[in-house]
Amino acid sequence: MKIGILGGGQLARMLSLAGTPLGVDFVFLCQAHDACAATVGEHLHA
């Protein structure tokens, strides 16, 4: 399963860290190049 999240801040990162052990992949859409969540999932720059 793949889930898209708008924003790549701390809450997005915590959600990804909780969902990854369950087999969920995450894609983050945000404006920042250095978003917190960019290291734990796919990052799309808006």
N, C-alpha and C positions, 0 to 999 in steps of 0.2 A: 504494500500500500504506500502511496506517496501523497503527502499533504503539503499544500502551499500555504505559506504564512506571509501576510503583509507586515513588513517591519522586521528588523533584525536585531532588536535590543536584547536586554537581559531576560525578559519573559520568554521571548522566542527561543533563546538558547536553553533555558531551563525546560521548556516544553520538549525540545528536541532531545535533550539528555534523558528525559523521562521516557520518551517514546521509542528511542533507538533500540533498547533491549527487547522491545516488543516486536521488532521487525519493521518498524515504520521508517520510511525515508522522508526527509523534509527538504523543501525548496523555499528559500527566503527571497522576497522581493523588497528591496529597500534602496534608498538613495546613497547611503554611506558606503564608501569603498572598504572601510575597515570596521564593518559591523561586528558586534559581539558574536552573533550566531553564524557568521561566515565560516567559522572553523569546524562546525558540527553538522553542516549540510551544504547543499548546493546553494550558491548565492547568485541571484540575478540582479544586476544593477538597473535601477529605474531611471 
